[in-house]
Amino acid sequence: MANLALSPTMKYFGFGDNDDYVVLDGGRVIGRLFLHPQGPDGAPWFWTIIAPDIPPSIDKHGYSATREQAMADFKVRWMTPPSVKAKA
């Protein structure tokens, strides 16, 4: 089971504001989650998986209504086995 947590992007990459986070699995940066000013109406929080060991895919990112929902959506995608992701 993944132990996911958020931490300010500024701490890891030297950029970002109060609504910009990296997603950590243990101490490893595996994703990013931030408030996107041009996000879709009703879903301004953008999340993306950036772990280099995960194969490229169009389903490694999405938009959500709240930060909490973005983290939940990220976790679902992160926890989905690669074989299921490829079929989705």
N, C-alpha and C positions, 0 to 999 in steps of 0.2 A: 504494500500500500504506500503510495506516495505521501510524503509529508510536505505539502505545498505551502508556501508563505510568500507574502509580498514584502518588498523592500524598495525604498526610493531609488529610482534609476540614477539619480545624481551620485549616489554613493558608489555605484559600480562603473558608470560610464562618463561621469563628469558633465552630464546635461540632464535636462528634465525639470519639471515644476512639481507642484504639490499633487497633481493628478496624473503622475507618470510613475509607473512601478515596473520592476523586474519581478518575474515569478521564479521562485527558488524551489528546487526539489532537494531537500537537505541543504547543502551550501552551494549547490550548482545552479547557475543561471540557465533556465530552460525556456523562458518566455518573457514577454512584455505585455503590459496592460496599461492603457492610457485613455484619457478623455480626448476624443478626436473632434476638433471644432467643425469639421465638414462631415461628420458621421451622419448616417441616416436619421431622419426624424424619429424620435422615440427610442433610438439605440445609439447613443453617442460614445459608448465605451468600446474601444477596439482592443482585441486580444490577439496575440500571435505566438506560436511556438517557434522558438529560434534555436533549439538544441541542434547542434551540427550532426549528431548521429541519427536524427530522424529524417527519413527520405523526403525529398521535396514533394509537396502535395498542395492542391488548392484548398484542402480542408484543414489547413494548419492555422487558420485565422477566422475571425468573425466579429460581429458587432452585437452588443448587448445593451439593455436598458439601464442597468446600474453596474457599479463596480462589483458588487457582490454577485450579481448574475453573470458578469463577465468571468469572474473567478470560477464560478460553478461550471460555466460552459467550457472554459479552458480545461478544468479538471476532467470533465467527461471526455473530451477529445484526447487529453494526455493519457488517460487510463484505458482508452479503447485500444485493444491489440492491433498491431499493424495490418494483419490479414483482414480484419473487419473494416478498417479504414479504407483499404483498397477497394472493397466491395461497395462501400457507401456511395 
